[in-house]
């Protein structure tokens, strides 16, 4: 039988953090690109963001239909994962003429940069693994 204590919260590896250059456009004083710091989120945080991005609408026959607004959900997750720069900083938001971290993120980044950030956020949270790859890994 395995050691159950390996699953105790104090024995589990802490959240994953990683530096990632989202854009070459943000440069330090030395002229080199400044990496952003990203962190992983827990399943409970993910569920909170998914619920916040879910809307109820009336479907056919007046039935309630729930739908997750994917763009809103991904923006919430991205904001939670970015620890540097501080997207909640009011001065930073004002410098781009927006209020709110999600709006700031969309305003700061070019469309392709935003997509790269979303991809990296998904990767750091374990969504980059193909289900078939995981099945093969478990088999071996």
C-alpha positions in Angstrom: 0.0 0.0 0.0 1.3 3.5 -0.9 2.1 6.2 1.6 -1.1 8.4 2.0 1.0 11.2 3.5 2.3 12.0 0.0 -1.1 13.5 -0.7 -1.2 15.8 2.3 -1.3 19.4 1.3 2.0 20.2 3.0 3.7 17.5 1.0 2.4 18.5 -2.5 4.6 20.6 -4.8 3.5 24.3 -4.6 1.8 26.0 -7.5 3.9 26.2 -10.6 5.4 29.5 -11.7 7.1 30.3 -14.9 8.6 33.3 -16.7 7.5 33.8 -20.3 8.2 36.5 -22.8 4.7 37.4 -24.0 5.9 40.2 -26.3 9.2 41.5 -27.6 7.7 45.0 -27.4 8.1 45.3 -23.6 11.8 46.0 -23.0 13.8 46.7 -20.0 16.4 49.4 -19.6 19.0 47.2 -21.2 16.8 46.7 -24.3 16.0 43.0 -23.7 12.4 41.8 -23.5 10.9 41.6 -20.0 9.4 38.3 -19.2 6.0 38.0 -17.5 5.6 35.8 -14.5 2.8 33.2 -14.7 1.4 30.9 -12.1 -0.8 27.8 -12.2 -4.3 27.9 -10.6 -6.2 25.3 -8.7 -9.3 23.4 -10.0 -11.4 25.3 -7.5 -10.2 28.7 -8.9 -10.8 27.4 -12.4 -14.4 26.4 -11.5 -15.0 29.9 -10.0 -13.9 31.5 -13.3 -16.0 29.1 -15.4 -19.1 29.9 -13.3 -18.4 33.7 -13.6 -18.3 33.3 -17.3 -21.5 31.2 -17.6 -24.7 32.7 -18.8 -28.3 31.4 -18.7 -30.4 32.2 -21.7 -33.8 31.0 -22.9 -33.6 28.3 -25.5 -36.2 26.7 -27.7 -39.5 26.2 -26.0 -38.5 28.6 -23.2 -36.1 26.2 -21.6 -33.1 27.6 -19.7 -29.8 27.0 -21.5 -26.4 27.5 -19.8 -23.5 28.6 -21.9 -19.9 29.4 -21.0 -18.6 32.5 -22.8 -15.2 31.1 -23.7 -13.5 34.5 -24.3 -14.6 35.8 -20.9 -13.5 32.6 -19.2 -10.1 32.6 -20.8 -9.5 36.2 -19.9 -10.4 35.6 -16.3 -8.0 32.6 -16.1 -5.2 34.6 -17.9 -5.6 37.5 -15.4 -5.4 35.1 -12.5 -2.3 33.4 -13.8 -0.3 36.6 -14.6 1.5 37.7 -11.4 3.9 40.1 -13.2 3.1 42.7 -14.4 0.4 43.4 -11.9 -2.6 43.7 -14.2 -4.7 45.0 -11.3 -2.5 48.1 -10.9 -4.7 51.2 -11.4 -1.9 53.3 -12.8 -1.0 50.7 -15.4 -4.7 50.4 -16.4 -5.0 54.2 -16.6 -1.9 54.4 -18.8 -3.8 52.3 -21.4 -7.1 54.2 -20.8 -9.0 51.2 -19.5 -10.4 50.0 -16.2 -10.2 46.3 -15.2 -7.5 43.7 -15.5 -9.2 41.8 -18.3 -9.6 45.0 -20.4 -6.0 45.9 -19.8 -4.7 42.6 -21.0 -6.6 42.9 -24.2 -5.5 46.5 -24.7 -1.8 45.8 -23.9 -1.3 42.9 -26.2 -1.5 42.4 -30.0 -4.0 39.7 -31.0 -1.3 37.1 -31.7 0.5 37.9 -28.4 -2.8 37.5 -26.5 -3.3 34.1 -28.2 0.3 33.1 -27.2 -0.4 34.1 -23.6 -3.6 32.1 -23.5 -1.8 29.0 -24.9 1.0 29.4 -22.3 -1.6 29.8 -19.5 -3.3 26.6 -20.6 0.0 24.8 -20.8 1.1 25.8 -17.3 -2.3 24.5 -16.0 -1.9 21.1 -17.6 -4.3 21.6 -20.6 -1.5 21.1 -23.1 -1.6 17.3 -22.7 -3.6 15.3 -25.3 -5.9 12.8 -23.7 -4.6 10.0 -25.9 -1.0 10.8 -24.7 -2.2 10.6 -21.1 -3.8 7.2 -21.8 -0.6 5.9 -23.3 1.4 7.2 -20.4 -0.9 5.5 -17.9 -0.7 2.2 -19.9 3.1 2.2 -19.7 
